[in-house]
Amino acid sequence: MGADILRQSGAFRVRGTARPCTFQPQDERELFRAFAPSANFLPPFRPAGARSAATDCNSTTAGTVVDLTTLNAIRDINLNEFTVTVQPGVRIRELATELASQGLELEGCHDLMDRTVGGAVAGGCIGPAIGGDGGLFAAQLCRAKLLTPSGAPLEVDASKNNLLSALRLSYGMLGVLYELTLRVRPVRPFSANHRRCTISEFAAISDKIARSPAGVRFWLMPFRDRVYLDLRRHDSSSAEGGRLPWRIKDWGESTVLPHVFKSLKHIVPVKGVRYRLIDEISSITQGLVNNRLVEHGSNSTIQTGGAHTQTLNYSTWLFPAADFAIVVRAYQEFCLRIRNETGFRCDMPTMGFRLNRDPSALLSPMFDEAMIALRAISTQSAGWEDFAIDFAGFAEHWGGVPLFNQSRSLSQDHARQVFGERIEFFRKVRRRLDPENRMMNPFLSQYFL
């Protein structure tokens, strides 16, 4: 029976004896009071922002969820030092809009723009890297103010580099971030080129893609044997481009397609017919929004679009870029096999992007080498959990590296294997800051206790 529960949930769960409560501080003083020994709030404490995680990393079966979305002030934009200081609840797209008004942008090109800055720093937020850009949003963090699990404030900067490295991608286990300072830069335009190819053709050029300075993003359709490539290069001679085309692209991919595909489930009940129609719509959309709309842009233009309000099922795994020629072919075979064996397939294209080596965070999945991410996405819940477990098995077989907030059904043994000594070092840091496990929930305890 226990195995059945694990397979249905895709995550380790412990049934608590009391329901968790949600606390939403209106200012930092309220946040500090909640951690005081005399407070009525019970541990474990789990910080939460937009709650876009695909796993249970920011939830708890008992204790207190600390909703930080009301701490959303942009406190300072320093034009001399090229930094911005914010509270954790600021949405990335809102920050990008404010920076754009000052001629600035975030250093990386990241996705899920409705996430909060605190969540993007503490959890894995990634995106295609151009040139020397880092792949992690958290890499931009240069200073932070942290409320430790004991309720004491702590400021962390480059003088405490090991702690700063542990704080990035710490998944809320080291305390609650209540002020963050990020590096920013003047707007850097890029040109965008788009290509269409088969999966075999994509595999044949994957080594070149792995070494390319271009930002690489792609949409993979395993049942159509098609890949749509988006290649971006910094181009000082290029115009920045308007925001409207990128907003239309964002709206089409993240809102229109999921709504249409969900509706088709009720309108076209025959799976074979429905999936052929879905793939045709996806192909037409990729051709229109990429090839016809977006040729120039910058981080400031592409990160100021509308909110991603559509709830989707997704799981992300990262694979060594050097091995991706084999992995991408194996992924197509995996998707075809799962469809034939179970009848389930994802209705959205698989999204992917190349990530540069990025050792800025202790738990960085790109700590040692460049990686290519694969994000399986589906609007369908029936059959999704079993698929996510099978996808995790595929990823572990092919040397996939996880993000604890985005990779479903990660096994304990694989986490220890891929992070090695780094996960042990993180555990030591965590035990020093949180000896009573006040920031630990059942999901994370699998890997970090």
LINZIJO-V767855 format. One record per helix or strand of 3 or more residues. SS is the DSSP state (2 for helix, 1 for strand). FROM is the first residue (numbers start at 0). TO is the last residue. If there is no record, write none. Layout:
BEGIN
ss=<SS & SS>
from=<FROM & FROM>
to=<TO & TO>
END
This chain:
BEGIN
ss=<2 & 1 & 2 & 1 & 1 & 1 & 1 & 2 & 1 & 2 & 2 & 1 & 1 & 2 & 1 & 1 & 2 & 2 & 1 & 1 & 2 & 2 & 2 & 1 & 2 & 1 & 1 & 2 & 2 & 2 & 2>
from=<1 & 20 & 27 & 44 & 63 & 73 & 82 & 91 & 103 & 116 & 136 & 140 & 152 & 157 & 175 & 189 & 198 & 205 & 214 & 225 & 242 & 270 & 298 & 312 & 320 & 349 & 370 & 383 & 411 & 420 & 441>
to=<8 & 22 & 33 & 47 & 66 & 77 & 85 & 100 & 105 & 121 & 139 & 146 & 156 & 166 & 185 & 196 & 203 & 210 & 220 & 233 & 266 & 292 & 301 & 319 & 341 & 354 & 377 & 396 & 418 & 432 & 447>
END
